[in-house]
């Protein structure tokens, strides 16, 4: 007799991988005429900005630029000065052959090494390398057996729940506004910002994102070494076309500031242009009943198991954590002038009874020593953002999060550098769970006839033993065992050791 097999498809968590690569850095930065000449180099920072990602079988292509920022001290003015250059790059990374219908690539990293020197008062040479850490996660469609019929088949079904990736979009948007200073600044040292997405409204094929970019500008006046701060707020609203998205999707959008440009006017007002990368992710939940075990009461049965990876959206994250550290300074009289924070790659780790999103934060303090020279000091802090989840055992966590500095307090006093930062983590934590299901099934020869004089067998079952496993052992329908022993119809496993009557078919 032919066995009827019913199939369907569901999104399965595909293979993932983490690859490392090195971006070489070799450039010469020329100091523009409106900036003071270089007297002493203080610190150089490098940060990658990825504008395009393209995944092909066996290869991931990244396009973007390295943002190289150099802080220096002028011979004429003792205050801090800054210059910046963008270095475009295109990098192809070799990957395993991945099958996918949806994918994400999280790009992180840290500076491997940097050598900077002043060739002359108007030229700075920078040599070094930036180490990329790229984590690729995929999702693909797979065919599963949902039901079986005929041939005396008995089946064990299980309802699997998960999410299907509907949208993965990284879009660069440009915002414009104005910064008004108390007086025309002699130098603008740094512009940073935190973007807050207040609302994401989903429509058929569209997403409307509303939020605000809060900008902080560090600057100094003519003849003054102390830095001042100027703030501005830039509201934004973006309408994004997304094929396949609908109102019933779960959606996440994180706005990441990646660059600022300030056009100085003759007055104290300046035109501000900000580039913000919108990271938008959307998922749709699903439920599907699949066959995880089966046997025939009339034929020999051959099963081939299939591991099936389902993904669940464990949580979306928008929380803060505080990290504090201190260390000695070589100059007890150093006075703080500026402070910067950079983050290394993230990972999810178990800490105590819970889970955290962990990363290293490097706090760099620029301080003026007792000789009037600017020096750079660093302190590494351990960041741990608690996760509001308790994942099931053997669940592999897949984070896709972005860290930003919400607040930084840094002091140089009594020969000690003390730093406290408040870090905001935004993103999502997915969980991948592997379940065994039936990959294929065939019926073989008929089972041998049983002795007609035997009507019942006795089986001594152990506590926790599954009723379906007992039924498969004796090629008897589970419903017959339940009826013969007057057990509840929904009973799946035995609560205690007991004697079972097994009907003979």
Secondary structure, 3 states (H helix, E strand, C coil): CCCEEEEEEEEEEEEEEEEEEEEEEEEEEECCCCCCCCCEEEEEEEEEEEEEEEEECCEEEEEEEEEEEEEEECCCCCCEEEEEEEEEEEEEEECCCCCCCEEEEEEEEEEEEEEEEEEECCEEEEEEEEEEEEEEEEEEEEEEEEEEECCCEEEEEEEEEEEEEEEEEEEEEEEEEEEECCCCCCEEEEEEEEEEEEEEEEECCEEEEEEEEEEEEEEECCCCCCCEEEEEEEEEEEEEECCCCCCCCEEEEEEEEEEEEEEECCCCEEEEEEEEEEEEEEEEEEEEEEEEEEEECCEEEEEEEEEEEEEEEEEEEEEEEEEEEEEECCCCCCEEEEEEEEECCCEEEEECCEEEEEEEEEEEEEEECCCCCEEEEEEEEEEEEEECCCCCCCCEEEEEEEEEEEEEEEEEECCEEEEEEEEEEEEEEEEEEEEEEEEEEEEEEECCCCCCCCCEEEEEECCCCEHHHHHHHHCCCHHHHHHHCCCCCCCCECCCCEEEEEECC
